[in-house]
Amino acid sequence: MPDDTHTLEAEVLEALPNAMFRVRLKSQESKEVIVHTAGKLRRPRNRILLGDNVEVAFSPYDGDLANGRIVKRLE
């Protein structure tokens, strides 16, 4: 993961088709974002369920945090 990306904690609200999820950012309670799973999280053993806390990475070029990718499932 490049150093210029920034990550935020979020909670999974809804599972969407094609390994995409709707999450609510912890730092901005009213902000909901659609994200997809990244890289190794697409393996079958790694399940992301509703209510899970995840770490979401955003590109520095995405100024309004409209979409990102899940890089880690938090415990």
N, CA, C and O atoms as CSV, one atom per row, in Angstrom:
chain,resi,resn,atom,element,x,y,z
A,1,MET,N,N,0.848,-1.166,0.000
A,1,MET,CA,C,0.000,0.000,0.000
A,1,MET,C,C,0.899,1.236,0.000
A,1,MET,O,O,1.778,1.352,0.854
A,2,PRO,N,N,0.698,2.149,-0.929
A,2,PRO,CA,C,1.524,3.352,-0.989
A,2,PRO,C,C,1.344,4.229,0.243
A,2,PRO,O,O,0.303,4.198,0.899
A,3,ASP,N,N,2.377,5.010,0.545
A,3,ASP,CA,C,2.343,5.847,1.736
A,3,ASP,C,C,1.384,7.009,1.603
A,3,ASP,O,O,0.963,7.560,2.620
A,4,ASP,N,N,1.016,7.408,0.389
A,4,ASP,CA,C,0.171,8.583,0.238
A,4,ASP,C,C,-1.312,8.295,0.428
A,4,ASP,O,O,-2.114,9.229,0.402
A,5,THR,N,N,-1.710,7.036,0.616
A,5,THR,CA,C,-3.113,6.749,0.901
A,5,THR,C,C,-3.378,7.011,2.379
A,5,THR,O,O,-2.477,6.890,3.209
A,6,HIS,N,N,-4.603,7.365,2.699
A,6,HIS,CA,C,-4.943,7.519,4.111
A,6,HIS,C,C,-6.064,6.555,4.452
A,6,HIS,O,O,-6.918,6.260,3.616
A,7,THR,N,N,-6.058,6.065,5.689
A,7,THR,CA,C,-7.009,5.047,6.112
A,7,THR,C,C,-7.872,5.581,7.236
A,7,THR,O,O,-7.438,6.403,8.043
A,8,LEU,N,N,-9.095,5.100,7.273
A,8,LEU,CA,C,-10.050,5.445,8.313
A,8,LEU,C,C,-10.758,4.179,8.767
A,8,LEU,O,O,-10.870,3.218,8.006
A,9,GLU,N,N,-11.237,4.177,10.008
A,9,GLU,CA,C,-12.019,3.055,10.503
A,9,GLU,C,C,-13.468,3.251,10.109
A,9,GLU,O,O,-13.966,4.376,10.050
A,10,ALA,N,N,-14.147,2.125,9.836
A,10,ALA,CA,C,-15.543,2.185,9.428
A,10,ALA,C,C,-16.272,0.938,9.921
A,10,ALA,O,O,-15.647,-0.044,10.323
A,11,GLU,N,N,-17.605,0.993,9.884
A,11,GLU,CA,C,-18.449,-0.136,10.251
A,11,GLU,C,C,-19.276,-0.542,9.042
A,11,GLU,O,O,-19.845,0.310,8.360
A,12,VAL,N,N,-19.343,-1.843,8.772
A,12,VAL,CA,C,-20.077,-2.351,7.616
A,12,VAL,C,C,-21.574,-2.284,7.899
A,12,VAL,O,O,-22.047,-2.805,8.909
A,13,LEU,N,N,-22.319,-1.635,6.993
A,13,LEU,CA,C,-23.763,-1.507,7.131
A,13,LEU,C,C,-24.533,-2.458,6.229
A,13,LEU,O,O,-25.579,-2.978,6.616
A,14,GLU,N,N,-24.008,-2.687,5.013
A,14,GLU,CA,C,-24.756,-3.462,4.032
A,14,GLU,C,C,-23.786,-4.151,3.074
A,14,GLU,O,O,-22.777,-3.571,2.674
A,15,ALA,N,N,-24.099,-5.382,2.715
A,15,ALA,CA,C,-23.323,-6.117,1.718
A,15,ALA,C,C,-24.002,-5.949,0.365
A,15,ALA,O,O,-25.207,-6.167,0.236
A,16,LEU,N,N,-23.227,-5.562,-0.636
A,16,LEU,CA,C,-23.733,-5.340,-1.980
A,16,LEU,C,C,-23.127,-6.387,-2.917
A,16,LEU,O,O,-22.179,-7.071,-2.529
A,17,PRO,N,N,-23.646,-6.531,-4.134
A,17,PRO,CA,C,-23.065,-7.499,-5.077
A,17,PRO,C,C,-21.630,-7.143,-5.461
A,17,PRO,O,O,-21.188,-6.007,-5.292
A,18,ASN,N,N,-20.916,-8.141,-5.981
A,18,ASN,CA,C,-19.554,-7.985,-6.492
A,18,ASN,C,C,-18.544,-7.549,-5.437
A,18,ASN,O,O,-17.691,-6.704,-5.707
A,19,ALA,N,N,-18.634,-8.116,-4.246
A,19,ALA,CA,C,-17.685,-7.849,-3.157
A,19,ALA,C,C,-17.608,-6.371,-2.815
A,19,ALA,O,O,-16.528,-5.852,-2.531
A,20,MET,N,N,-18.745,-5.691,-2.840
A,20,MET,CA,C,-18.806,-4.285,-2.455
A,20,MET,C,C,-19.654,-4.159,-1.190
A,20,MET,O,O,-20.529,-4.981,-0.922
A,21,PHE,N,N,-19.371,-3.113,-0.425
A,21,PHE,CA,C,-20.046,-2.917,0.854
A,21,PHE,C,C,-20.357,-1.445,1.053
A,21,PHE,O,O,-19.648,-0.575,0.546
A,22,ARG,N,N,-21.426,-1.171,1.798
A,22,ARG,CA,C,-21.727,0.186,2.236
A,22,ARG,C,C,-21.271,0.274,3.687
A,22,ARG,O,O,-21.682,-0.534,4.521
A,23,VAL,N,N,-20.418,1.256,3.991
A,23,VAL,CA,C,-19.868,1.408,5.336
A,23,VAL,C,C,-20.126,2.820,5.850
A,23,VAL,O,O,-20.326,3.756,5.076
A,24,ARG,N,N,-20.117,2.947,7.179
A,24,ARG,CA,C,-20.231,4.252,7.830
A,24,ARG,C,C,-18.897,4.551,8.481
A,24,ARG,O,O,-18.388,3.750,9.264
A,25,LEU,N,N,-18.334,5.698,8.161
A,25,LEU,CA,C,-17.036,6.086,8.707
A,25,LEU,C,C,-17.170,6.429,10.183
A,25,LEU,O,O,-18.137,7.072,10.590
A,26,LYS,N,N,-16.197,6.001,10.983
A,26,LYS,CA,C,-16.223,6.261,12.428
A,26,LYS,C,C,-15.933,7.729,12.741
A,26,LYS,O,O,-16.493,8.286,13.685
A,27,SER,N,N,-15.064,8.350,11.956
A,27,SER,CA,C,-14.690,9.735,12.233
A,27,SER,C,C,-15.780,10.719,11.820
A,27,SER,O,O,-15.884,11.807,12.386
A,28,GLN,N,N,-16.590,10.337,10.836
A,28,GLN,CA,C,-17.687,11.180,10.369
A,28,GLN,C,C,-18.945,10.323,10.403
A,28,GLN,O,O,-19.241,9.624,9.434
A,29,GLU,N,N,-19.686,10.368,11.504
A,29,GLU,CA,C,-20.799,9.443,11.741
A,29,GLU,C,C,-21.858,9.452,10.648
A,29,GLU,O,O,-22.468,8.415,10.387
A,30,SER,N,N,-22.094,10.581,10.007
A,30,SER,CA,C,-23.166,10.637,9.015
A,30,SER,C,C,-22.681,10.278,7.615
A,30,SER,O,O,-23.500,10.208,6.698
A,31,LYS,N,N,-21.392,10.049,7.411
A,31,LYS,CA,C,-20.833,9.791,6.083
A,31,LYS,C,C,-20.872,8.295,5.778
A,31,LYS,O,O,-20.234,7.498,6.465
A,32,GLU,N,N,-21.630,7.918,4.735
A,32,GLU,CA,C,-21.673,6.539,4.266
A,32,GLU,C,C,-20.960,6.461,2.927
A,32,GLU,O,O,-21.131,7.332,2.074
A,33,VAL,N,N,-20.155,5.414,2.743
A,33,VAL,CA,C,-19.312,5.271,1.569
A,33,VAL,C,C,-19.478,3.861,1.014
A,33,VAL,O,O,-19.662,2.913,1.777
A,34,ILE,N,N,-19.416,3.717,-0.291
A,34,ILE,CA,C,-19.409,2.397,-0.915
A,34,ILE,C,C,-17.956,2.020,-1.195
A,34,ILE,O,O,-17.217,2.773,-1.829
A,35,VAL,N,N,-17.561,0.838,-0.710
A,35,VAL,CA,C,-16.179,0.389,-0.840
A,35,VAL,C,C,-16.150,-1.025,-1.403
A,35,VAL,O,O,-17.162,-1.726,-1.395
A,36,HIS,N,N,-14.986,-1.439,-1.890
A,36,HIS,CA,C,-14.804,-2.807,-2.357
A,36,HIS,C,C,-13.655,-3.432,-1.576
A,36,HIS,O,O,-12.860,-2.733,-0.947
A,37,THR,N,N,-13.582,-4.748,-1.625
A,37,THR,CA,C,-12.504,-5.440,-0.919
A,37,THR,C,C,-11.248,-5.417,-1.766
A,37,THR,O,O,-11.315,-5.430,-2.996
A,38,ALA,N,N,-10.121,-5.382,-1.113
A,38,ALA,CA,C,-8.846,-5.258,-1.806
A,38,ALA,C,C,-8.042,-6.541,-1.687
A,38,ALA,O,O,-8.044,-7.192,-0.642
A,39,GLY,N,N,-7.369,-6.893,-2.744
A,39,GLY,CA,C,-6.345,-7.923,-2.777
A,39,GLY,C,C,-6.659,-9.221,-2.082
A,39,GLY,O,O,-7.554,-9.950,-2.508
A,40,LYS,N,N,-5.938,-9.527,-1.015
A,40,LYS,CA,C,-6.032,-10.809,-0.338
A,40,LYS,C,C,-7.339,-10.994,0.422
A,40,LYS,O,O,-7.673,-12.121,0.788
A,41,LEU,N,N,-8.081,-9.932,0.668
A,41,LEU,CA,C,-9.358,-10.073,1.363
A,41,LEU,C,C,-10.408,-10.740,0.484
A,41,LEU,O,O,-11.474,-11.101,0.984
A,42,ARG,N,N,-10.148,-10.915,-0.792
A,42,ARG,CA,C,-11.111,-11.571,-1.679
A,42,ARG,C,C,-11.044,-13.093,-1.572
A,42,ARG,O,O,-11.834,-13.790,-2.208
A,43,ARG,N,N,-10.130,-13.603,-0.791
A,43,ARG,CA,C,-10.048,-15.052,-0.619
A,43,ARG,C,C,-11.301,-15.546,0.091
A,43,ARG,O,O,-11.903,-14.803,0.866
A,44,PRO,N,N,-11.706,-16.797,-0.162
A,44,PRO,CA,C,-12.963,-17.295,0.401
A,44,PRO,C,C,-12.989,-17.373,1.923
A,44,PRO,O,O,-14.064,-17.274,2.515
A,45,ARG,N,N,-11.848,-17.547,2.570
A,45,ARG,CA,C,-11.847,-17.696,4.028
A,45,ARG,C,C,-12.028,-16.369,4.758
A,45,ARG,O,O,-12.389,-16.354,5.935
A,46,ASN,N,N,-11.787,-15.277,4.083
A,46,ASN,CA,C,-11.913,-13.969,4.720
A,46,ASN,C,C,-13.323,-13.438,4.506
A,46,ASN,O,O,-13.667,-12.969,3.421
A,47,ARG,N,N,-14.124,-13.519,5.545
A,47,ARG,CA,C,-15.513,-13.080,5.476
A,47,ARG,C,C,-15.645,-11.706,6.117
A,47,ARG,O,O,-15.078,-11.441,7.177
A,48,ILE,N,N,-16.387,-10.856,5.468
A,48,ILE,CA,C,-16.731,-9.557,6.042
A,48,ILE,C,C,-18.238,-9.559,6.241
A,48,ILE,O,O,-18.999,-9.705,5.284
A,49,LEU,N,N,-18.664,-9.397,7.486
A,49,LEU,CA,C,-20.066,-9.497,7.840
A,49,LEU,C,C,-20.613,-8.140,8.245
A,49,LEU,O,O,-19.859,-7.203,8.506
A,50,LEU,N,N,-21.930,-8.049,8.293
A,50,LEU,CA,C,-22.564,-6.811,8.733
A,50,LEU,C,C,-22.172,-6.519,10.176
A,50,LEU,O,O,-22.165,-7.421,11.014
A,51,GLY,N,N,-21.852,-5.281,10.463
A,51,GLY,CA,C,-21.455,-4.884,11.805
A,51,GLY,C,C,-19.969,-4.981,12.069
A,51,GLY,O,O,-19.509,-4.531,13.119
A,52,ASP,N,N,-19.202,-5.550,11.159
A,52,ASP,CA,C,-17.757,-5.656,11.340
A,52,ASP,C,C,-17.099,-4.282,11.275
A,52,ASP,O,O,-17.545,-3.399,10.543
A,53,ASN,N,N,-16.042,-4.120,12.046
A,53,ASN,CA,C,-15.228,-2.913,11.950
A,53,ASN,C,C,-14.089,-3.194,10.983
A,53,ASN,O,O,-13.399,-4.206,11.101
A,54,VAL,N,N,-13.900,-2.298,10.034
A,54,VAL,CA,C,-12.898,-2.488,8.992
A,54,VAL,C,C,-12.061,-1.226,8.852
A,54,VAL,O,O,-12.446,-0.147,9.302
A,55,GLU,N,N,-10.912,-1.388,8.219
A,55,GLU,CA,C,-10.050,-0.252,7.903
A,55,GLU,C,C,-10.170,0.000,6.405
A,55,GLU,O,O,-9.940,-0.898,5.595
A,56,VAL,N,N,-10.533,1.232,6.044
A,56,VAL,CA,C,-10.787,1.590,4.650
A,56,VAL,C,C,-9.709,2.558,4.179
A,56,VAL,O,O,-9.426,3.552,4.848
A,57,ALA,N,N,-9.107,2.268,3.028
A,57,ALA,CA,C,-8.069,3.123,2.451
A,57,ALA,C,C,-8.674,3.969,1.339
A,57,ALA,O,O,-9.474,3.486,0.537
A,58,PHE,N,N,-8.280,5.240,1.304
A,58,PHE,CA,C,-8.743,6.178,0.287
A,58,PHE,C,C,-7.546,6.742,-0.460
A,58,PHE,O,O,-6.481,6.956,0.120
A,59,SER,N,N,-7.727,6.978,-1.734
A,59,SER,CA,C,-6.698,7.580,-2.559
A,59,SER,C,C,-6.604,9.069,-2.251
A,59,SER,O,O,-7.621,9.685,-1.936
A,60,PRO,N,N,-5.433,9.659,-2.331
A,60,PRO,CA,C,-5.318,11.103,-2.101
A,60,PRO,C,C,-5.998,11.914,-3.198
A,60,PRO,O,O,-6.256,13.105,-3.019
A,61,TYR,N,N,-6.288,11.282,-4.323
A,61,TYR,CA,C,-6.927,11.986,-5.429
A,61,TYR,C,C,-8.442,12.029,-5.286
A,61,TYR,O,O,-9.116,12.745,-6.026
A,62,ASP,N,N,-8.976,11.275,-4.347
A,62,ASP,CA,C,-10.417,11.259,-4.100
A,62,ASP,C,C,-10.715,12.218,-2.960
A,62,ASP,O,O,-10.714,11.817,-1.796
A,63,GLY,N,N,-10.967,13.469,-3.278
A,63,GLY,CA,C,-11.112,14.512,-2.271
A,63,GLY,C,C,-12.329,14.379,-1.385
A,63,GLY,O,O,-12.266,14.731,-0.207
A,64,ASP,N,N,-13.450,13.876,-1.919
A,64,ASP,CA,C,-14.673,13.822,-1.123
A,64,ASP,C,C,-14.909,12.469,-0.462
A,64,ASP,O,O,-15.984,12.243,0.092
A,65,LEU,N,N,-13.928,11.560,-0.507
A,65,LEU,CA,C,-14.028,10.233,0.103
A,65,LEU,C,C,-15.273,9.495,-0.386
A,65,LEU,O,O,-16.016,8.933,0.418
A,66,ALA,N,N,-15.500,9.494,-1.685
A,66,ALA,CA,C,-16.697,8.878,-2.251
A,66,ALA,C,C,-16.592,7.363,-2.315
A,66,ALA,O,O,-17.594,6.674,-2.120
A,67,ASN,N,N,-15.417,6.831,-2.580
A,67,ASN,CA,C,-15.263,5.384,-2.626
A,67,ASN,C,C,-13.843,5.015,-2.216
A,67,ASN,O,O,-12.906,5.796,-2.378
A,68,GLY,N,N,-13.711,3.811,-1.685
A,68,GLY,CA,C,-12.410,3.358,-1.213
A,68,GLY,C,C,-12.338,1.851,-1.264
A,68,GLY,O,O,-13.135,1.207,-1.945
A,69,ARG,N,N,-11.369,1.275,-0.533
A,69,ARG,CA,C,-11.241,-0.171,-0.502
A,69,ARG,C,C,-10.941,-0.624,0.923
A,69,ARG,O,O,-10.253,0.057,1.682
A,70,ILE,N,N,-11.474,-1.783,1.258
A,70,ILE,CA,C,-11.250,-2.375,2.580
A,70,ILE,C,C,-9.899,-3.068,2.549
A,70,ILE,O,O,-9.675,-3.963,1.734
A,71,VAL,N,N,-9.001,-2.658,3.430
A,71,VAL,CA,C,-7.671,-3.248,3.466
A,71,VAL,C,C,-7.461,-4.168,4.667
A,71,VAL,O,O,-6.548,-4.994,4.659
A,72,LYS,N,N,-8.300,-4.034,5.705
A,72,LYS,CA,C,-8.115,-4.867,6.897
A,72,LYS,C,C,-9.431,-4.983,7.647
A,72,LYS,O,O,-10.221,-4.041,7.712
A,73,ARG,N,N,-9.644,-6.157,8.206
A,73,ARG,CA,C,-10.792,-6.379,9.087
A,73,ARG,C,C,-10.289,-6.258,10.523
A,73,ARG,O,O,-9.391,-6.998,10.927
A,74,LEU,N,N,-10.849,-5.346,11.287
A,74,LEU,CA,C,-10.401,-5.101,12.661
A,74,LEU,C,C,-11.152,-6.028,13.616
A,74,LEU,O,O,-12.275,-6.445,13.334
A,75,GLU,N,N,-10.526,-6.341,14.735
A,75,GLU,CA,C,-11.148,-7.230,15.716
A,75,GLU,C,C,-11.721,-6.471,16.865
A,75,GLU,O,O,-12.283,-7.071,17.782
